[in-house]
Amino acid sequence: MAKLFSVVATLSLQVRMLIGLAATWLVVITILLVWGWYTGKDLVREVNFSHLRYETRLIADEVTEEIDTRLDMLGRLAALRDNRALLDASSEALRDSGALLELFDALVVMDATGKVAADWPPTPGRQGLDISDREYFSFMSEVRRPYVSEPIYGRVIGLPLVLLMVPLVSDEGRFEGALAGVVEVNAGGIFRRLSRVRIGNDGYAAVFSAAGQVLYHPDQRQVMGELGREGELNHNPALDLALYGWQGERYGPAFSGEMTFQSYRQVWPANWVVGVFLPENQVLAPLRGLLERLGAVGIGIALLLLPLLGWMVWLLLRPLYQLQSQIAQVGKGTRGRVVLDTQMKELVQLASAFNAVEVEREKALADLRGREAFLDGVLASSPIGMFVTDTQGRITYVNDALVQLTGRSPDDMDRSAWVQAIHAEDRESAIELWRYSLMSGQTFLRQYRYWREDGELLWLEVHASQVAIDDDIFGFVGTVKDITARRQQEAMSQWEAEHDPLTGLLNRRGFERRLEEAMVDWRKTSTPSALILFDLDRFKPINDEGGHPLGDEMLKRIAREVSGCVRSSDHVARQGGDEFAVLLPSCSLAQARRIGEAILSAIHGTCVVHEGHEYRVTSSLGITEFRPGDVDVAALVERADAASYTAKREGRNRLVVDASSA
């Protein structure tokens, strides 16, 4: 590079101007192309996100309608038929409802014990099959409301299935079984429209269950597959968010690792997620081709203009050659002043400056003094706090805005007083960065807490840059901004994102983050810690009879009671509905049991009153501890959840410690 500059320096001014003009033209073209590329990308992103948002909403609405239609038809059949007739394998009840096979691949009736009592059309081996261990039957027997199961492999036919279920309840409210419609994942009509969806050449749509299984994908090999976890090649962070209920558009990797524009919408009745993916290469190909053509045209124009530019430069430089000759004559004493016969304003001005160099120097000095006075006025009247230091970092000037901001007079604004007013937790790092800036000349930029003279705590943003002319360093000039309101707003936004607005407890997102942090600490230190999961027993009557405001009041009281039972270092969360969780860091299992018993007693003693009637609830607590075999929080949550279900099965209003860790 140095050799290239030395070669250029030996060329004539005319050639160098031509090279400069050509280089400038190429730089302008490059800047315009880069600007066009990023501007075009933003425009393409917005247009395609809008298109994907529309497509995803249409697909999600259609899948939702398919689910609602099927659940509605099952509900009507359950309402029209006697439960005993449906449970009787010899009955004609299912056969007479064969029209539903337009919507389902099979109809199945399960009794209250979890055995298949009847099916249509009859499939060998299905009647009498015990499915009481299946997740969907446990959910149905406990919750007793329409439900769409997670995708499973059928034990009889061996194909991936989804069951749409409605409960069979007697007039007395007793659970007598369930009516289910079976839909084969690969052949079911729920995803019929998705096979016809075309999004460009390579775009596609897919459907996922909330547990992370693929229900529909144009590549059948992906169906029933598991989504990639964090750290794996096919991990998709945006899809992870969608599985927790988020809806929207993102840019990120797809299954193959290819970068895509993505859109997600929820299918709430089935707890599914619809995703639409559009490869980035397909989206940006037209823009890339256009910019390549424009670049080629720009370079061609530059080459065509070079001869014309050379002639124009020669014309422009003729007066300069005359100036060179006359300056040489003035130097020899053969000429007293420079006189140019030219209309070029710049050269005329240059000649005048040469003829009156002392006058111009005085004017320049006077102008410099005026500029210094003007700068002093600007600093003094600036609404932003400003300061000046010498090369050693000593404060030599502060304006009125900084005095008002800090509450300290200029006499009190020395370096030691400023340092002592920085919050103790931020002081060391701020001092270290300031020392580095003084030694290296690098810009100082830092946000830290600062105590005003009157004791008020502020958040300040300090930005200081070195002032140097040539190699002479004069010090630093800096600005100080009050960003207290912005930092408070950021803290409030962070709090709202991780807390339940009704109870003030952590929400699922905030709790899961703390659970992950506790797992990391456990792996480092092996300090005993525990997890409690529970939901409320007999909470539904409060909402049904007293209304949701009464239910909300009960949840808030329970939140206060549970918070009063735990330590200040523990984390209590409402994960949704009437589900709660408690994380107990640095807590033994025995201590966790005592806290759990206190929570159990506090919830049992909590009540609300509506129209003279007192309502109470109980809870079923599941407790487990962190164990060496835990590779992630999923195993921990699964054990606590299983213990909670055990407590519910054993009669509720009790706690159960995970048997494997008791």
Stockholm file with secondary structure:
# STOCKHOLM 1.0

chainA/1-662         MAKLFSVVATLSLQVRMLIGLAATWLVVITILLVWGWYTGKDLVREVNFSHLRYETRLIADEVTEEIDTRLDMLGRLAALRDNRALLDASSEALRDSGALLELFDALVVMDATGKVAADWPPTPGRQGLDISDREYFSFMSEVRRPYVSEPIYGRVIGLPLVLLMVPLVSDEGRFEGALAGVVEVNAGGIFRRLSRVRIGNDGYAAVFSAAGQVLYHPDQRQVMGELGREGELNHNPALDLALYGWQGERYGPAFSGEMTFQSYRQVWPANWVVGVFLPENQVLAPLRGLLERLGAVGIGIALLLLPLLGWMVWLLLRPLYQLQSQIAQVGKGTRGRVVLDTQMKELVQLASAFNAVEVEREKALADLRGREAFLDGVLASSPIGMFVTDTQGRITYVNDALVQLTGRSPDDMDRSAWVQAIHAEDRESAIELWRYSLMSGQTFLRQYRYWREDGELLWLEVHASQVAIDDDIFGFVGTVKDITARRQQEAMSQWEAEHDPLTGLLNRRGFERRLEEAMVDWRKTSTPSALILFDLDRFKPINDEGGHPLGDEMLKRIAREVSGCVRSSDHVARQGGDEFAVLLPSCSLAQARRIGEAILSAIHGTCVVHEGHEYRVTSSLGITEFRPGDVDVAALVERADAASYTAKREGRNRLVVDASSA
#=GR chainA/1-662 SS CHHHHHHHHTSCHHHHHHHHHHHHHHHHHHHHHHHHHHHHHHHHHHHHHHHHHHHHHHHHHHHHHHHHHHHHHHHHHHHHSCHHHHHCTTCSTTGGGGGGGGTCSEEEEEETTSBEEEEESCCTTTTTCBCTTSHHHHHHHHHCSCEECCCEECTTTCSEEEEEEEEEECTTSCEEEEEEEEEETTTCGGGTGGGGCCBTTTBEEEEEETTSBEEECSSGGGTTCBCBCTTSTTBCHHHHHHHTTCCEEEEEECTTSCEEEEEEEEEGGGTEEEEEEEEHHHHHHHHHHHHHHHHHHHHHHHHHHHHHHHHHHHHHHHHHHHHHHHHHHHHHTSCSSCCCCCCCHHHHHHHHHHHTHHHHHHHHHHHHHHHHHHHHHHHHHCSSEEEEECTTCCEEEECHHHHHHHTCCGGGCSHHHHHHHBCHHHHHHHHHHHHHHHHHCCCEEEEEEEECTTSCEEEEEEEEEEEEETTEEEEEEEEEEECHHHHHHHHHHHHHHTBCTTTCSBCHHHHHHHHHHHHHHHHHHCCCCEEEEEEEETCHHHHHHHCHHHHHHHHHHHHHHHHHHSCTTCEEEEEETTEEEEEETTCCHHHHHHHHHHHHHHHHTCEEEETTEEEECEEEEEEEECCTTCSSHHHHHHHHHHHHHHHHHTTSSEEEECGGGC
#=GC SS_cons         CHHHHHHHHTSCHHHHHHHHHHHHHHHHHHHHHHHHHHHHHHHHHHHHHHHHHHHHHHHHHHHHHHHHHHHHHHHHHHHHSCHHHHHCTTCSTTGGGGGGGGTCSEEEEEETTSBEEEEESCCTTTTTCBCTTSHHHHHHHHHCSCEECCCEECTTTCSEEEEEEEEEECTTSCEEEEEEEEEETTTCGGGTGGGGCCBTTTBEEEEEETTSBEEECSSGGGTTCBCBCTTSTTBCHHHHHHHTTCCEEEEEECTTSCEEEEEEEEEGGGTEEEEEEEEHHHHHHHHHHHHHHHHHHHHHHHHHHHHHHHHHHHHHHHHHHHHHHHHHHHHHTSCSSCCCCCCCHHHHHHHHHHHTHHHHHHHHHHHHHHHHHHHHHHHHHCSSEEEEECTTCCEEEECHHHHHHHTCCGGGCSHHHHHHHBCHHHHHHHHHHHHHHHHHCCCEEEEEEEECTTSCEEEEEEEEEEEEETTEEEEEEEEEEECHHHHHHHHHHHHHHTBCTTTCSBCHHHHHHHHHHHHHHHHHHCCCCEEEEEEEETCHHHHHHHCHHHHHHHHHHHHHHHHHHSCTTCEEEEEETTEEEEEETTCCHHHHHHHHHHHHHHHHTCEEEETTEEEECEEEEEEEECCTTCSSHHHHHHHHHHHHHHHHHTTSSEEEECGGGC
//
